Amino acid sequence: MDDQFLVTCPYCGEQVEIYLESDVKGTFVQDCEVCCNPWRVRVSGSGDDRDVEVVRADGSE
């Protein structure tokens, strides 16, 4: 099971690898490691079929 996900920051456009525990589901806020802006991370699915979506969490989404 892959717990590493490559996402693109919706602010600075940098690709960042994030680690998610295998039991993480739902939505949470995390800051970009590069530009420090807040992301809203949505995790859906389970097991090897998880999908991760990253959007702005500054109210403009």
mmCIF file as Biopython writes it, N, C-alpha, C and O atoms, coordinates in Angstrom:
data_model
#
loop_
_atom_site.group_PDB
_atom_site.id
_atom_site.type_symbol
_atom_site.label_atom_id
_atom_site.label_alt_id
_atom_site.label_comp_id
_atom_site.label_asym_id
_atom_site.label_entity_id
_atom_site.label_seq_id
_atom_site.pdbx_PDB_ins_code
_atom_site.Cartn_x
_atom_site.Cartn_y
_atom_site.Cartn_z
_atom_site.occupancy
_atom_site.B_iso_or_equiv
_atom_site.auth_seq_id
_atom_site.auth_asym_id
_atom_site.pdbx_PDB_model_num
ATOM 1   N N  . MET A ? 1  ? 0.836   -1.175 0.000  1.0 0.0 1  A 1 
ATOM 2   C CA . MET A ? 1  ? 0.000   0.000  0.000  1.0 0.0 1  A 1 
ATOM 3   C C  . MET A ? 1  ? 0.887   1.246  0.000  1.0 0.0 1  A 1 
ATOM 4   O O  . MET A ? 1  ? 1.816   1.350  0.800  1.0 0.0 1  A 1 
ATOM 5   N N  . ASP A ? 2  ? 0.598   2.187  -0.896 1.0 0.0 2  A 1 
ATOM 6   C CA . ASP A ? 2  ? 1.413   3.387  -1.032 1.0 0.0 2  A 1 
ATOM 7   C C  . ASP A ? 2  ? 0.830   4.501  -0.174 1.0 0.0 2  A 1 
ATOM 8   O O  . ASP A ? 2  ? -0.315  4.907  -0.375 1.0 0.0 2  A 1 
ATOM 9   N N  . ASP A ? 3  ? 1.608   4.995  0.778  1.0 0.0 3  A 1 
ATOM 10  C CA . ASP A ? 3  ? 1.165   6.066  1.658  1.0 0.0 3  A 1 
ATOM 11  C C  . ASP A ? 3  ? 1.768   7.410  1.279  1.0 0.0 3  A 1 
ATOM 12  O O  . ASP A ? 3  ? 1.525   8.407  1.959  1.0 0.0 3  A 1 
ATOM 13  N N  . GLN A ? 4  ? 2.556   7.453  0.195  1.0 0.0 4  A 1 
ATOM 14  C CA . GLN A ? 4  ? 3.166   8.679  -0.306 1.0 0.0 4  A 1 
ATOM 15  C C  . GLN A ? 4  ? 2.381   9.149  -1.521 1.0 0.0 4  A 1 
ATOM 16  O O  . GLN A ? 4  ? 2.091   8.359  -2.419 1.0 0.0 4  A 1 
ATOM 17  N N  . PHE A ? 5  ? 2.038   10.425 -1.553 1.0 0.0 5  A 1 
ATOM 18  C CA . PHE A ? 5  ? 1.275   10.981 -2.662 1.0 0.0 5  A 1 
ATOM 19  C C  . PHE A ? 5  ? 1.954   12.239 -3.159 1.0 0.0 5  A 1 
ATOM 20  O O  . PHE A ? 5  ? 2.383   13.075 -2.363 1.0 0.0 5  A 1 
ATOM 21  N N  . LEU A ? 6  ? 2.053   12.378 -4.473 1.0 0.0 6  A 1 
ATOM 22  C CA . LEU A ? 6  ? 2.631   13.563 -5.090 1.0 0.0 6  A 1 
ATOM 23  C C  . LEU A ? 6  ? 1.484   14.491 -5.464 1.0 0.0 6  A 1 
ATOM 24  O O  . LEU A ? 6  ? 0.632   14.136 -6.278 1.0 0.0 6  A 1 
ATOM 25  N N  . VAL A ? 7  ? 1.464   15.681 -4.867 1.0 0.0 7  A 1 
ATOM 26  C CA . VAL A ? 7  ? 0.401   16.652 -5.124 1.0 0.0 7  A 1 
ATOM 27  C C  . VAL A ? 7  ? 1.035   17.947 -5.618 1.0 0.0 7  A 1 
ATOM 28  O O  . VAL A ? 7  ? 2.221   18.192 -5.396 1.0 0.0 7  A 1 
ATOM 29  N N  . THR A ? 8  ? 0.242   18.768 -6.285 1.0 0.0 8  A 1 
ATOM 30  C CA . THR A ? 8  ? 0.701   20.065 -6.772 1.0 0.0 8  A 1 
ATOM 31  C C  . THR A ? 8  ? 0.031   21.162 -5.958 1.0 0.0 8  A 1 
ATOM 32  O O  . THR A ? 8  ? -1.193  21.196 -5.833 1.0 0.0 8  A 1 
ATOM 33  N N  . CYS A ? 9  ? 0.834   22.047 -5.410 1.0 0.0 9  A 1 
ATOM 34  C CA . CYS A ? 9  ? 0.312   23.141 -4.598 1.0 0.0 9  A 1 
ATOM 35  C C  . CYS A ? 9  ? -0.526  24.069 -5.471 1.0 0.0 9  A 1 
ATOM 36  O O  . CYS A ? 9  ? -0.062  24.508 -6.523 1.0 0.0 9  A 1 
ATOM 37  N N  . PRO A ? 10 ? -1.761  24.375 -5.049 1.0 0.0 10 A 1 
ATOM 38  C CA . PRO A ? 10 ? -2.618  25.266 -5.843 1.0 0.0 10 A 1 
ATOM 39  C C  . PRO A ? 10 ? -2.192  26.733 -5.762 1.0 0.0 10 A 1 
ATOM 40  O O  . PRO A ? 10 ? -2.762  27.576 -6.456 1.0 0.0 10 A 1 
ATOM 41  N N  . TYR A ? 11 ? -1.211  27.047 -4.937 1.0 0.0 11 A 1 
ATOM 42  C CA . TYR A ? 11 ? -0.713  28.418 -4.830 1.0 0.0 11 A 1 
ATOM 43  C C  . TYR A ? 11 ? 0.561   28.621 -5.642 1.0 0.0 11 A 1 
ATOM 44  O O  . TYR A ? 11 ? 0.610   29.461 -6.540 1.0 0.0 11 A 1 
ATOM 45  N N  . CYS A ? 12 ? 1.599   27.837 -5.314 1.0 0.0 12 A 1 
ATOM 46  C CA . CYS A ? 12 ? 2.916   28.069 -5.929 1.0 0.0 12 A 1 
ATOM 47  C C  . CYS A ? 12 ? 3.206   27.140 -7.102 1.0 0.0 12 A 1 
ATOM 48  O O  . CYS A ? 12 ? 4.155   27.370 -7.851 1.0 0.0 12 A 1 
ATOM 49  N N  . GLY A ? 13 ? 2.396   26.090 -7.270 1.0 0.0 13 A 1 
ATOM 50  C CA . GLY A ? 13 ? 2.576   25.185 -8.401 1.0 0.0 13 A 1 
ATOM 51  C C  . GLY A ? 13 ? 3.653   24.133 -8.222 1.0 0.0 13 A 1 
ATOM 52  O O  . GLY A ? 13 ? 3.890   23.329 -9.124 1.0 0.0 13 A 1 
ATOM 53  N N  . GLU A ? 14 ? 4.310   24.129 -7.069 1.0 0.0 14 A 1 
ATOM 54  C CA . GLU A ? 14 ? 5.354   23.129 -6.809 1.0 0.0 14 A 1 
ATOM 55  C C  . GLU A ? 14 ? 4.735   21.764 -6.533 1.0 0.0 14 A 1 
ATOM 56  O O  . GLU A ? 14 ? 3.665   21.667 -5.933 1.0 0.0 14 A 1 
ATOM 57  N N  . GLN A ? 15 ? 5.416   20.714 -6.975 1.0 0.0 15 A 1 
ATOM 58  C CA . GLN A ? 15 ? 4.984   19.363 -6.641 1.0 0.0 15 A 1 
ATOM 59  C C  . GLN A ? 15 ? 5.602   18.993 -5.304 1.0 0.0 15 A 1 
ATOM 60  O O  . GLN A ? 15 ? 6.806   19.135 -5.095 1.0 0.0 15 A 1 
ATOM 61  N N  . VAL A ? 16 ? 4.754   18.515 -4.405 1.0 0.0 16 A 1 
ATOM 62  C CA . VAL A ? 16 ? 5.179   18.180 -3.050 1.0 0.0 16 A 1 
ATOM 63  C C  . VAL A ? 16 ? 4.709   16.768 -2.736 1.0 0.0 16 A 1 
ATOM 64  O O  . VAL A ? 16 ? 3.573   16.398 -3.032 1.0 0.0 16 A 1 
ATOM 65  N N  . GLU A ? 17 ? 5.596   15.986 -2.134 1.0 0.0 17 A 1 
ATOM 66  C CA . GLU A ? 17 ? 5.218   14.634 -1.730 1.0 0.0 17 A 1 
ATOM 67  C C  . GLU A ? 17 ? 4.717   14.689 -0.291 1.0 0.0 17 A 1 
ATOM 68  O O  . GLU A ? 17 ? 5.397   15.199 0.599  1.0 0.0 17 A 1 
ATOM 69  N N  . ILE A ? 18 ? 3.506   14.149 -0.077 1.0 0.0 18 A 1 
ATOM 70  C CA . ILE A ? 18 ? 2.959   14.112 1.279  1.0 0.0 18 A 1 
ATOM 71  C C  . ILE A ? 18 ? 2.757   12.658 1.689  1.0 0.0 18 A 1 
ATOM 72  O O  . ILE A ? 18 ? 2.489   11.789 0.859  1.0 0.0 18 A 1 
ATOM 73  N N  . TYR A ? 19 ? 2.891   12.422 2.975  1.0 0.0 19 A 1 
ATOM 74  C CA . TYR A ? 19 ? 2.700   11.084 3.539  1.0 0.0 19 A 1 
ATOM 75  C C  . TYR A ? 19 ? 1.378   11.061 4.287  1.0 0.0 19 A 1 
ATOM 76  O O  . TYR A ? 19 ? 1.110   11.939 5.107  1.0 0.0 19 A 1 
ATOM 77  N N  . LEU A ? 20 ? 0.554   10.064 4.011  1.0 0.0 20 A 1 
ATOM 78  C CA . LEU A ? 20 ? -0.716  9.895  4.698  1.0 0.0 20 A 1 
ATOM 79  C C  . LEU A ? 20 ? -0.793  8.499  5.283  1.0 0.0 20 A 1 
ATOM 80  O O  . LEU A ? 20 ? -0.585  7.511  4.579  1.0 0.0 20 A 1 
ATOM 81  N N  . GLU A ? 21 ? -1.092  8.418  6.571  1.0 0.0 21 A 1 
ATOM 82  C CA . GLU A ? 21 ? -1.299  7.118  7.207  1.0 0.0 21 A 1 
ATOM 83  C C  . GLU A ? 21 ? -2.396  6.371  6.455  1.0 0.0 21 A 1 
ATOM 84  O O  . GLU A ? 21 ? -3.279  6.998  5.869  1.0 0.0 21 A 1 
ATOM 85  N N  . SER A ? 22 ? -2.352  5.061  6.464  1.0 0.0 22 A 1 
ATOM 86  C CA . SER A ? 22 ? -3.284  4.251  5.687  1.0 0.0 22 A 1 
ATOM 87  C C  . SER A ? 22 ? -4.741  4.398  6.126  1.0 0.0 22 A 1 
ATOM 88  O O  . SER A ? 22 ? -5.650  4.103  5.350  1.0 0.0 22 A 1 
ATOM 89  N N  . ASP A ? 23 ? -4.975  4.852  7.365  1.0 0.0 23 A 1 
ATOM 90  C CA . ASP A ? 23 ? -6.351  4.981  7.847  1.0 0.0 23 A 1 
ATOM 91  C C  . ASP A ? 23 ? -6.915  6.404  7.715  1.0 0.0 23 A 1 
ATOM 92  O O  . ASP A ? 23 ? -8.032  6.667  8.160  1.0 0.0 23 A 1 
ATOM 93  N N  . VAL A ? 24 ? -6.154  7.319  7.108  1.0 0.0 24 A 1 
ATOM 94  C CA . VAL A ? 24 ? -6.608  8.705  6.957  1.0 0.0 24 A 1 
ATOM 95  C C  . VAL A ? 24 ? -7.670  8.780  5.867  1.0 0.0 24 A 1 
ATOM 96  O O  . VAL A ? 24 ? -7.472  8.306  4.748  1.0 0.0 24 A 1 
ATOM 97  N N  . LYS A ? 25 ? -8.812  9.393  6.223  1.0 0.0 25 A 1 
ATOM 98  C CA . LYS A ? 25 ? -9.904  9.636  5.274  1.0 0.0 25 A 1 
ATOM 99  C C  . LYS A ? 25 ? -10.498 10.996 5.601  1.0 0.0 25 A 1 
ATOM 100 O O  . LYS A ? 25 ? -10.269 11.529 6.686  1.0 0.0 25 A 1 
ATOM 101 N N  . GLY A ? 26 ? -11.258 11.561 4.675  1.0 0.0 26 A 1 
ATOM 102 C CA . GLY A ? 26 ? -11.936 12.820 4.946  1.0 0.0 26 A 1 
ATOM 103 C C  . GLY A ? 26 ? -11.123 14.014 4.504  1.0 0.0 26 A 1 
ATOM 104 O O  . GLY A ? 26 ? -10.329 13.939 3.568  1.0 0.0 26 A 1 
ATOM 105 N N  . THR A ? 27 ? -11.339 15.128 5.202  1.0 0.0 27 A 1 
ATOM 106 C CA . THR A ? 27 ? -10.734 16.405 4.832  1.0 0.0 27 A 1 
ATOM 107 C C  . THR A ? 27 ? -9.975  16.991 6.012  1.0 0.0 27 A 1 
ATOM 108 O O  . THR A ? 27 ? -10.437 16.935 7.152  1.0 0.0 27 A 1 
ATOM 109 N N  . PHE A ? 28 ? -8.801  17.557 5.725  1.0 0.0 28 A 1 
ATOM 110 C CA . PHE A ? 28 ? -8.035  18.248 6.759  1.0 0.0 28 A 1 
ATOM 111 C C  . PHE A ? 28 ? -7.224  19.363 6.100  1.0 0.0 28 A 1 
ATOM 112 O O  . PHE A ? 28 ? -7.087  19.397 4.877  1.0 0.0 28 A 1 
ATOM 113 N N  . VAL A ? 29 ? -6.692  20.268 6.907  1.0 0.0 29 A 1 
ATOM 114 C CA . VAL A ? 29 ? -5.886  21.386 6.402  1.0 0.0 29 A 1 
ATOM 115 C C  . VAL A ? 29 ? -4.424  21.110 6.698  1.0 0.0 29 A 1 
ATOM 116 O O  . VAL A ? 29 ? -4.061  20.679 7.792  1.0 0.0 29 A 1 
ATOM 117 N N  . GLN A ? 30 ? -3.591  21.370 5.691  1.0 0.0 30 A 1 
ATOM 118 C CA . GLN A ? 30 ? -2.139  21.202 5.834  1.0 0.0 30 A 1 
ATOM 119 C C  . GLN A ? 30 ? -1.470  22.327 5.069  1.0 0.0 30 A 1 
ATOM 120 O O  . GLN A ? 30 ? -1.955  22.728 4.011  1.0 0.0 30 A 1 
ATOM 121 N N  . ASP A ? 31 ? -0.366  22.842 5.584  1.0 0.0 31 A 1 
ATOM 122 C CA . ASP A ? 31 ? 0.355   23.910 4.905  1.0 0.0 31 A 1 
ATOM 123 C C  . ASP A ? 31 ? 1.338   23.344 3.886  1.0 0.0 31 A 1 
ATOM 124 O O  . ASP A ? 31 ? 1.914   22.274 4.085  1.0 0.0 31 A 1 
ATOM 125 N N  . CYS A ? 32 ? 1.518   24.078 2.793  1.0 0.0 32 A 1 
ATOM 126 C CA . CYS A ? 32 ? 2.507   23.714 1.768  1.0 0.0 32 A 1 
ATOM 127 C C  . CYS A ? 32 ? 3.902   23.828 2.369  1.0 0.0 32 A 1 
ATOM 128 O O  . CYS A ? 32 ? 4.204   24.807 3.052  1.0 0.0 32 A 1 
ATOM 129 N N  . GLU A ? 33 ? 4.754   22.838 2.122  1.0 0.0 33 A 1 
ATOM 130 C CA . GLU A ? 33 ? 6.133   22.857 2.621  1.0 0.0 33 A 1 
ATOM 131 C C  . GLU A ? 33 ? 6.968   23.921 1.934  1.0 0.0 33 A 1 
ATOM 132 O O  . GLU A ? 33 ? 7.982   24.356 2.478  1.0 0.0 33 A 1 
ATOM 133 N N  . VAL A ? 34 ? 6.554   24.351 0.735  1.0 0.0 34 A 1 
ATOM 134 C CA . VAL A ? 34 ? 7.332   25.307 -0.047 1.0 0.0 34 A 1 
ATOM 135 C C  . VAL A ? 34 ? 6.917   26.747 0.251  1.0 0.0 34 A 1 
ATOM 136 O O  . VAL A ? 34 ? 7.759   27.570 0.611  1.0 0.0 34 A 1 
ATOM 137 N N  . CYS A ? 35 ? 5.616   27.062 0.103  1.0 0.0 35 A 1 
ATOM 138 C CA . CYS A ? 35 ? 5.162   28.453 0.230  1.0 0.0 35 A 1 
ATOM 139 C C  . CYS A ? 35 ? 4.386   28.725 1.521  1.0 0.0 35 A 1 
ATOM 140 O O  . CYS A ? 35 ? 4.037   29.873 1.797  1.0 0.0 35 A 1 
ATOM 141 N N  . CYS A ? 36 ? 4.113   27.694 2.307  1.0 0.0 36 A 1 
ATOM 142 C CA . CYS A ? 36 ? 3.436   27.795 3.614  1.0 0.0 36 A 1 
ATOM 143 C C  . CYS A ? 36 ? 1.969   28.210 3.549  1.0 0.0 36 A 1 
ATOM 144 O O  . CYS A ? 36 ? 1.380   28.506 4.588  1.0 0.0 36 A 1 
ATOM 145 N N  . ASN A ? 37 ? 1.361   28.242 2.366  1.0 0.0 37 A 1 
ATOM 146 C CA . ASN A ? 37 ? -0.063  28.539 2.266  1.0 0.0 37 A 1 
ATOM 147 C C  . ASN A ? 37 ? -0.874  27.302 2.636  1.0 0.0 37 A 1 
ATOM 148 O O  . ASN A ? 37 ? -0.398  26.179 2.468  1.0 0.0 37 A 1 
ATOM 149 N N  . PRO A ? 38 ? -2.106  27.497 3.143  1.0 0.0 38 A 1 
ATOM 150 C CA . PRO A ? 38 ? -2.916  26.362 3.611  1.0 0.0 38 A 1 
ATOM 151 C C  . PRO A ? 38 ? -3.635  25.630 2.487  1.0 0.0 38 A 1 
ATOM 152 O O  . PRO A ? 38 ? -4.236  26.251 1.609  1.0 0.0 38 A 1 
ATOM 153 N N  . TRP A ? 39 ? -3.566  24.316 2.524  1.0 0.0 39 A 1 
ATOM 154 C CA . TRP A ? 39 ? -4.296  23.454 1.587  1.0 0.0 39 A 1 
ATOM 155 C C  . TRP A ? 39 ? -5.465  22.822 2.320  1.0 0.0 39 A 1 
ATOM 156 O O  . TRP A ? 39 ? -5.404  22.601 3.530  1.0 0.0 39 A 1 
ATOM 157 N N  . ARG A ? 40 ? -6.520  22.534 1.592  1.0 0.0 40 A 1 
ATOM 158 C CA . ARG A ? 40 ? -7.565  21.640 2.082  1.0 0.0 40 A 1 
ATOM 159 C C  . ARG A ? 40 ? -7.304  20.315 1.361  1.0 0.0 40 A 1 
ATOM 160 O O  . ARG A ? 40 ? -7.434  20.236 0.139  1.0 0.0 40 A 1 
ATOM 161 N N  . VAL A ? 41 ? -6.942  19.292 2.104  1.0 0.0 41 A 1 
ATOM 162 C CA . VAL A ? 41 ? -6.617  17.982 1.550  1.0 0.0 41 A 1 
ATOM 163 C C  . VAL A ? 41 ? -7.834  17.084 1.723  1.0 0.0 41 A 1 
ATOM 164 O O  . VAL A ? 41 ? -8.332  16.911 2.836  1.0 0.0 41 A 1 
ATOM 165 N N  . ARG A ? 42 ? -8.315  16.510 0.611  1.0 0.0 42 A 1 
ATOM 166 C CA . ARG A ? 42 ? -9.458  15.585 0.666  1.0 0.0 42 A 1 
ATOM 167 C C  . ARG A ? 42 ? -8.959  14.197 0.291  1.0 0.0 42 A 1 
ATOM 168 O O  . ARG A ? 42 ? -8.371  14.005 -0.773 1.0 0.0 42 A 1 
ATOM 169 N N  . VAL A ? 43 ? -9.198  13.240 1.168  1.0 0.0 43 A 1 
ATOM 170 C CA . VAL A ? 43 ? -8.772  11.861 0.952  1.0 0.0 43 A 1 
ATOM 171 C C  . VAL A ? 43 ? -10.024 10.997 0.843  1.0 0.0 43 A 1 
ATOM 172 O O  . VAL A ? 43 ? -10.860 10.977 1.747  1.0 0.0 43 A 1 
ATOM 173 N N  . SER A ? 44 ? -10.141 10.285 -0.272 1.0 0.0 44 A 1 
ATOM 174 C CA . SER A ? 44 ? -11.281 9.391  -0.453 1.0 0.0 44 A 1 
ATOM 175 C C  . SER A ? 44 ? -10.785 8.023  -0.897 1.0 0.0 44 A 1 
ATOM 176 O O  . SER A ? 44 ? -9.642  7.876  -1.329 1.0 0.0 44 A 1 
ATOM 177 N N  . GLY A ? 45 ? -11.644 7.034  -0.787 1.0 0.0 45 A 1 
ATOM 178 C CA . GLY A ? 45 ? -11.269 5.668  -1.140 1.0 0.0 45 A 1 
ATOM 179 C C  . GLY A ? 45 ? -10.567 4.988  0.019  1.0 0.0 45 A 1 
ATOM 180 O O  . GLY A ? 45 ? -10.478 5.536  1.117  1.0 0.0 45 A 1 
ATOM 181 N N  . SER A ? 46 ? -10.071 3.788  -0.237 1.0 0.0 46 A 1 
ATOM 182 C CA . SER A ? 46 ? -9.373  3.047  0.804  1.0 0.0 46 A 1 
ATOM 183 C C  . SER A ? 46 ? -8.378  2.088  0.171  1.0 0.0 46 A 1 
ATOM 184 O O  . SER A ? 46 ? -8.436  1.803  -1.025 1.0 0.0 46 A 1 
ATOM 185 N N  . GLY A ? 47 ? -7.468  1.600  0.995  1.0 0.0 47 A 1 
ATOM 186 C CA . GLY A ? 47 ? -6.459  0.656  0.515  1.0 0.0 47 A 1 
ATOM 187 C C  . GLY A ? 47 ? -5.589  1.261  -0.577 1.0 0.0 47 A 1 
ATOM 188 O O  . GLY A ? 47 ? -5.150  2.407  -0.476 1.0 0.0 47 A 1 
ATOM 189 N N  . ASP A ? 48 ? -5.345  0.472  -1.627 1.0 0.0 48 A 1 
ATOM 190 C CA . ASP A ? 48 ? -4.527  0.941  -2.746 1.0 0.0 48 A 1 
ATOM 191 C C  . ASP A ? 48 ? -5.299  1.853  -3.688 1.0 0.0 48 A 1 
ATOM 192 O O  . ASP A ? 48 ? -4.732  2.359  -4.656 1.0 0.0 48 A 1 
ATOM 193 N N  . ASP A ? 49 ? -6.576  2.069  -3.421 1.0 0.0 49 A 1 
ATOM 194 C CA . ASP A ? 49 ? -7.435  2.857  -4.312 1.0 0.0 49 A 1 
ATOM 195 C C  . ASP A ? 49 ? -7.823  4.188  -3.661 1.0 0.0 49 A 1 
ATOM 196 O O  . ASP A ? 49 ? -8.973  4.618  -3.754 1.0 0.0 49 A 1 
ATOM 197 N N  . ARG A ? 50 ? -6.853  4.839  -3.000 1.0 0.0 50 A 1 
ATOM 198 C CA . ARG A ? 50 ? -7.131  6.145  -2.390 1.0 0.0 50 A 1 
ATOM 199 C C  . ARG A ? 50 ? -6.880  7.258  -3.390 1.0 0.0 50 A 1 
ATOM 200 O O  . ARG A ? 50 ? -5.981  7.169  -4.226 1.0 0.0 50 A 1 
ATOM 201 N N  . ASP A ? 51 ? -7.683  8.308  -3.294 1.0 0.0 51 A 1 
ATOM 202 C CA . ASP A ? 51 ? -7.534  9.481  -4.141 1.0 0.0 51 A 1 
ATOM 203 C C  . ASP A ? 51 ? -7.305  10.680 -3.238 1.0 0.0 51 A 1 
ATOM 204 O O  . ASP A ? 51 ? -7.997  10.848 -2.234 1.0 0.0 51 A 1 
ATOM 205 N N  . VAL A ? 52 ? -6.332  11.519 -3.596 1.0 0.0 52 A 1 
ATOM 206 C CA . VAL A ? 52 ? -6.008  12.694 -2.801 1.0 0.0 52 A 1 
ATOM 207 C C  . VAL A ? 52 ? -6.165  13.927 -3.680 1.0 0.0 52 A 1 
ATOM 208 O O  . VAL A ? 52 ? -5.606  14.003 -4.774 1.0 0.0 52 A 1 
ATOM 209 N N  . GLU A ? 53 ? -6.943  14.899 -3.180 1.0 0.0 53 A 1 
ATOM 210 C CA . GLU A ? 53 ? -7.170  16.156 -3.892 1.0 0.0 53 A 1 
ATOM 211 C C  . GLU A ? 53 ? -6.723  17.296 -2.984 1.0 0.0 53 A 1 
ATOM 212 O O  . GLU A ? 53 ? -7.029  17.301 -1.791 1.0 0.0 53 A 1 
ATOM 213 N N  . VAL A ? 54 ? -6.002  18.259 -3.547 1.0 0.0 54 A 1 
ATOM 214 C CA . VAL A ? 54 ? -5.518  19.417 -2.787 1.0 0.0 54 A 1 
ATOM 215 C C  . VAL A ? 54 ? -6.072  20.680 -3.427 1.0 0.0 54 A 1 
ATOM 216 O O  . VAL A ? 54 ? -5.899  20.906 -4.625 1.0 0.0 54 A 1 
ATOM 217 N N  . VAL A ? 55 ? -6.743  21.507 -2.618 1.0 0.0 55 A 1 
ATOM 218 C CA . VAL A ? 55 ? -7.279  22.787 -3.093 1.0 0.0 55 A 1 
ATOM 219 C C  . VAL A ? 55 ? -6.895  23.875 -2.085 1.0 0.0 55 A 1 
ATOM 220 O O  . VAL A ? 55 ? -6.444  23.586 -0.977 1.0 0.0 55 A 1 
ATOM 221 N N  . ARG A ? 56 ? -7.084  25.117 -2.493 1.0 0.0 56 A 1 
ATOM 222 C CA . ARG A ? 56 ? -6.814  26.254 -1.593 1.0 0.0 56 A 1 
ATOM 223 C C  . ARG A ? 56 ? -7.733  26.188 -0.373 1.0 0.0 56 A 1 
ATOM 224 O O  . ARG A ? 56 ? -8.890  25.780 -0.473 1.0 0.0 56 A 1 
ATOM 225 N N  . ALA A ? 57 ? -7.200  26.593 0.772  1.0 0.0 57 A 1 
ATOM 226 C CA . ALA A ? 57 ? -7.999  26.621 2.006  1.0 0.0 57 A 1 
ATOM 227 C C  . ALA A ? 57 ? -8.055  28.042 2.570  1.0 0.0 57 A 1 
ATOM 228 O O  . ALA A ? 57 ? -8.100  28.242 3.784  1.0 0.0 57 A 1 
ATOM 229 N N  . ASP A ? 58 ? -8.052  29.025 1.662  1.0 0.0 58 A 1 
ATOM 230 C CA . ASP A ? 58 ? -8.064  30.424 2.111  1.0 0.0 58 A 1 
ATOM 231 C C  . ASP A ? 58 ? -9.417  31.088 1.886  1.0 0.0 58 A 1 
ATOM 232 O O  . ASP A ? 58 ? -9.536  32.309 1.988  1.0 0.0 58 A 1 
ATOM 233 N N  . GLY A ? 59 ? -10.436 30.289 1.580  1.0 0.0 59 A 1 
ATOM 234 C CA . GLY A ? 59 ? -11.768 30.840 1.358  1.0 0.0 59 A 1 
ATOM 235 C C  . GLY A ? 59 ? -12.041 31.207 -0.083 1.0 0.0 59 A 1 
ATOM 236 O O  . GLY A ? 59 ? -13.157 31.615 -0.404 1.0 0.0 59 A 1 
ATOM 237 N N  . SER A ? 60 ? -11.059 31.075 -0.967 1.0 0.0 60 A 1 
ATOM 238 C CA . SER A ? 60 ? -11.255 31.445 -2.382 1.0 0.0 60 A 1 
ATOM 239 C C  . SER A ? 60 ? -11.672 30.259 -3.241 1.0 0.0 60 A 1 
ATOM 240 O O  . SER A ? 60 ? -11.942 30.431 -4.429 1.0 0.0 60 A 1 
ATOM 241 N N  . GLU A ? 61 ? -11.730 29.057 -2.665 1.0 0.0 61 A 1 
ATOM 242 C CA . GLU A ? 61 ? -12.054 27.861 -3.435 1.0 0.0 61 A 1 
ATOM 243 C C  . GLU A ? 61 ? -13.535 27.756 -3.730 1.0 0.0 61 A 1 
ATOM 244 O O  . GLU A ? 61 ? -13.971 26.801 -4.372 1.0 0.0 61 A 1 
#
